[in-house]
Amino acid sequence: MQAAGSDLERLYCQVIEEGGGAGLPSPTDFRRNDPSVQALLLRRPAQRLGLEVPEVSGTSTQPQQQQAAPEPASSERNDPDRDSQPEPQPRGRLADCRLENQRITCPHGRFDLAANLPNSQLKEGVLAPENRLGLSSFQGNRNNEETVRQYLSDAYDQYIPKMVDLGLGANTMSFTAFHNAFHTLEDAGVDFARRMEQTFTLLKQDKKTLGVKARYHDELPRDLSLCTVINADIIVCDNVGTNWVFVSAIR
């Protein structure tokens, strides 16, 4: 990026140079975002590279401690220069793992691509009214991007396993979509957690009566640079437009 004028733009350049920019927008598109969105876009690839993302608070750019949680990848535009970038390598907890089509193999276990499941294969009680998504309502300052990121990271880590339990592992939202839904709803005065609970209830009702395809496309993640660990049993990969959930074979 020519004439990188901020800490975030310099971090963007560093991520690209170290091969972690597969999910980032082009430099022009990156600059079009405000600093809080730039930080959000950088957080996930920076985490994989062990880099710190500067805090966005007024003019402050002090580094914040990394949160081990998924973050959105980028805008939906493809970077025209992406093909010329070095092939990104997985870092952190996925560094010793291999992506093998519909499977991720790690030293500590195997994770298979989740499909939507018929109700006969679900655990008892998952479609009952008592099974709730259970997200907490956001109580912090929405102008504090770090607070918002932490809230959404925790909420997303709760949402993904719940969708897998419903047998809808192939129909999950990407973190980017999750993040955008939060701001859209909260901007309109709608409680995000309450709306997500309503949606979860509707999904359970539909699942009781409507059949689902195992998968709705054959696309697969390009590499592990698009993936992040949700918990010991689940890895999620996304390229913004498509989400993939890989579940431990022993879950």
C-alpha positions in Angstrom: 0.0 0.0 0.0 1.6 3.3 -1.1 2.0 6.0 1.6 0.5 4.0 4.4 -0.6 6.9 6.7 -1.9 5.1 9.8 -0.9 2.2 12.1 -3.8 0.2 10.7 -2.6 0.8 7.1 0.9 -0.2 8.1 -0.4 -3.3 9.7 -2.4 -4.1 6.6 0.8 -3.9 4.6 2.6 -6.2 7.1 -0.1 -8.8 6.9 0.0 -8.8 3.1 3.8 -9.0 3.1 3.8 -12.0 5.5 1.3 -13.9 3.3 -1.8 -13.5 5.5 -3.9 -11.3 3.3 -6.0 -13.9 1.4 -9.2 -12.6 3.0 -8.5 -8.9 2.9 -9.9 -6.4 0.5 -7.8 -4.5 -2.0 -5.8 -1.5 -0.6 -8.3 0.9 -2.2 -11.3 -0.8 -0.6 -9.5 -1.1 2.7 -8.9 2.6 2.9 -12.6 3.3 2.2 -13.5 1.8 5.6 -13.4 3.8 8.8 -10.7 2.8 11.3 -13.0 0.7 13.5 -14.0 -1.4 10.5 -10.3 -1.6 9.3 -9.4 -2.9 12.7 -12.2 -5.5 12.5 -11.0 -6.6 9.1 -7.4 -7.0 10.3 -8.0 -8.7 13.6 -8.4 -12.2 12.2 -5.5 -12.4 9.8 -3.3 -10.5 12.3 -4.2 -13.0 15.0 -2.9 -15.9 12.8 0.4 -14.1 12.3 0.8 -13.2 16.0 0.5 -9.5 15.3 -1.3 -6.9 17.5 -4.1 -4.7 16.2 -4.0 -1.1 17.4 -6.8 0.0 19.5 -9.2 2.4 17.8 -10.3 5.0 20.3 -10.3 8.5 19.0 -6.7 9.1 17.8 -5.2 6.4 20.0 -3.5 3.5 18.3 -2.1 1.5 21.3 -2.0 -2.3 20.7 -4.6 -4.4 22.3 -4.2 -8.0 23.5 -5.4 -10.5 21.0 -8.7 -12.2 21.5 -8.8 -15.9 20.4 -12.0 -15.6 18.5 -13.2 -15.5 14.9 -13.2 -12.2 13.0 -14.7 -11.2 9.6 -12.5 -11.6 6.5 -13.1 -8.7 4.2 -15.5 -7.0 1.8 -17.1 -9.1 -0.9 -15.0 -7.7 -3.6 -12.1 -9.8 -4.9 -8.7 -8.3 -4.7 -7.4 -8.1 -8.3 -3.8 -8.5 -7.0 -4.5 -11.4 -4.7 -3.3 -14.1 -7.2 0.1 -12.5 -7.2 0.4 -12.7 -3.4 2.4 -15.5 -1.7 0.2 -18.4 -0.7 -0.8 -17.8 2.9 0.1 -20.4 5.6 -2.0 -21.4 8.6 -0.7 -20.1 11.9 -1.4 -20.7 15.6 -3.5 -23.6 16.6 -4.0 -24.6 12.9 -0.4 -24.4 12.0 0.1 -28.2 12.1 -3.3 -29.0 10.5 -4.0 -30.0 6.8 -7.1 -29.1 4.8 -8.0 -32.2 2.8 -11.2 -31.4 0.7 -14.0 -32.0 3.2 -11.8 -32.7 6.2 -9.3 -30.9 8.3 -6.7 -33.2 9.9 -4.8 -32.0 12.9 -2.4 -33.8 15.3 -5.1 -33.7 18.0 -7.9 -34.9 15.9 -10.0 -34.9 12.7 -12.6 -32.4 11.7 -15.2 -33.2 9.0 -17.2 -30.7 7.0 -20.6 -30.4 8.7 -23.7 -31.2 6.6 -27.3 -30.5 7.5 -28.8 -33.5 9.2 -32.2 -35.1 9.3 -34.1 -34.9 12.6 -33.5 -38.6 13.2 -29.8 -37.9 13.7 -30.2 -35.0 16.2 -29.7 -35.3 19.9 -32.8 -35.7 21.9 -34.4 -32.4 23.0 -32.6 -30.0 20.6 -35.9 -29.0 18.9 -37.7 -28.6 22.2 -38.8 -25.1 23.3 -36.5 -25.3 26.3 -33.4 -25.4 24.0 -32.6 -21.7 23.6 -29.8 -19.9 21.8 -29.3 -17.9 24.9 -27.3 -14.9 23.7 -27.0 -12.1 26.2 -28.2 -8.6 25.1 -25.4 -6.1 24.4 -25.0 -3.8 27.3 -21.9 -1.9 26.4 -21.0 1.3 24.5 -21.5 0.6 20.7 -18.9 3.3 20.0 -16.3 1.1 21.7 -15.3 -1.2 18.9 -13.2 -3.4 21.2 -16.3 -4.0 23.4 -18.4 -4.8 20.4 -15.8 -7.2 19.0 -15.6 -9.1 22.2 -19.3 -9.3 22.6 -19.8 -10.6 19.0 -16.9 -13.0 19.3 -18.4 -14.6 22.4 -21.9 -14.6 20.8 -20.6 -16.2 17.6 -18.8 -18.9 19.6 -22.2 -19.7 21.2 -24.2 -19.5 17.9 -22.2 -21.9 15.8 -22.4 -25.0 18.1 -26.1 -24.3 18.6 -26.6 -24.4 14.8 -24.6 -27.6 14.5 -26.8 -29.1 17.2 -29.9 -28.2 15.2 -28.5 -30.1 12.3 -27.9 -26.9 10.3 -24.1 -26.9 10.2 -24.2 -26.1 6.5 -26.5 -23.1 7.0 -24.6 -20.8 9.3 -23.8 -17.1 9.1 -20.3 -16.0 8.5 -18.8 -13.8 11.2 -19.0 -10.9 8.8 -22.7 -11.4 8.3 -23.2 -11.8 12.1 -21.3 -8.6 12.7 -23.4 -6.7 10.0 -26.7 -8.1 11.4 -25.8 -6.8 14.8 -25.2 -3.3 13.7 -28.2 -3.2 11.3 -30.5 -4.4 14.0 -29.1 -2.3 16.8 -29.1 0.8 14.6 -32.8 0.2 14.1 -33.4 -0.1 17.8 -33.9 -3.8 17.7 -32.2 -6.0 20.4 -29.8 -8.2 18.5 -29.9 -11.1 21.0 -33.7 -11.1 21.2 -34.0 -11.1 17.4 -31.5 -14.0 17.1 -33.5 -15.9 19.7 -36.7 -15.4 17.7 -34.9 -16.6 14.6 -33.5 -19.6 16.4 -37.1 -20.5 17.5 -38.3 -20.2 14.0 -35.5 -22.5 12.8 -36.5 -25.1 15.3 -40.1 -25.0 14.2 -39.2 -25.2 10.5 -36.8 -28.0 11.2 -39.6 -30.1 12.7 -41.6 -30.0 9.5 -39.4 -29.0 6.6 -36.7 -31.2 5.0 -33.2 -29.7 4.3 -30.6 -30.6 1.8 -27.3 -31.9 3.2 -25.5 -29.1 1.4 -26.5 -26.4 -1.0 -23.2 -26.0 -2.9 -20.0 -28.0 -3.5 -17.6 -25.1 -2.9 -14.8 -25.7 -0.4 -12.4 -23.3 1.4 -9.3 -22.6 -0.5 -6.9 -23.0 2.4 -6.6 -22.9 6.2 -5.9 -19.1 6.1 -9.7 -18.7 5.9 -10.2 -20.8 9.1 -10.3 -20.2 12.8 -11.0 -22.3 15.9 -14.3 -21.9 17.6 -13.7 -24.4 20.3 -12.0 -27.8 20.8 -14.7 -29.5 18.6 -15.4 -26.9 15.9 -13.4 -25.0 13.2 -15.1 -22.4 11.0 -13.8 -21.2 7.7 -15.2 -18.4 5.6 -14.5 -16.2 2.6 -17.1 -13.7 3.6 -19.6 -15.0 1.0 -19.5 -18.7 2.1 -19.2 -20.3 5.5 -17.9 -23.8 6.3 -18.1 -25.6 9.6 -15.9 -28.5 10.4 -16.8 -30.6 13.4 -14.6 -33.1 15.4 -15.3 -36.7 14.5 -15.7 -37.5 18.2 -18.1 -34.6 19.0 
